[in-house]
């Protein structure tokens, strides 16, 4: 009896997970292909995680929890992230940029809010200056 540790031949498997499996998976880490993974915690919480290599640096992106992000949506997001990474972009930087909170100056805009204005006292006579 010979045991072979060789890499399986053929293309990489994709779309390994099914909707039924995602609903009933036990705690663990399950791969769907192309870096998309389902992480099931001990509490039963399910979340989508994608592993990518961007400019030689490994990145891990959270795509959302299972009930809010379906299997099809997770695959679409993962494909978009892979496409962006292959074109030289950084999906994690894009995600952070889209969630950026504006500063007070940016939010106030040209409304004049936030600018320090000189205020004269109520009795601005020559004795009170």
FENCORPE-V563627 format. One record per backbone hydrogen bond with DSSP energy under -0.5 kcal/mol. NH is the residue of the N-H (numbers start at 1). CO is the residue of the C=O. If there is no record, write none. Layout:
BEGIN
{{NH | CO} {NH | CO}}
END
This chain:
BEGIN
{{4 | 2} {5 | 3} {15 | 32} {16 | 32} {22 | 18} {23 | 19} {24 | 20} {25 | 21} {28 | 40} {30 | 38} {32 | 36} {33 | 36} {36 | 33} {37 | 49} {38 | 30} {39 | 37} {39 | 47} {40 | 28} {40 | 38} {41 | 39} {41 | 45} {44 | 41} {47 | 39} {48 | 64} {49 | 37} {50 | 61} {51 | 35} {52 | 50} {52 | 59} {54 | 52} {54 | 57} {55 | 53} {57 | 54} {59 | 52} {61 | 50} {63 | 48} {63 | 61} {64 | 48} {66 | 46} {69 | 65} {70 | 68} {74 | 70} {75 | 71} {76 | 72} {77 | 73} {78 | 74} {79 | 75} {80 | 76} {81 | 77} {82 | 78} {83 | 79} {84 | 80} {85 | 81} {86 | 82} {87 | 83} {88 | 85} {89 | 84} {91 | 89} {94 | 90} {95 | 91} {96 | 92} {97 | 93} {98 | 94} {99 | 95} {100 | 97} {107 | 103} {108 | 104} {109 | 105} {111 | 108} {115 | 112} {117 | 115} {124 | 122} {125 | 123} {128 | 125}}
END
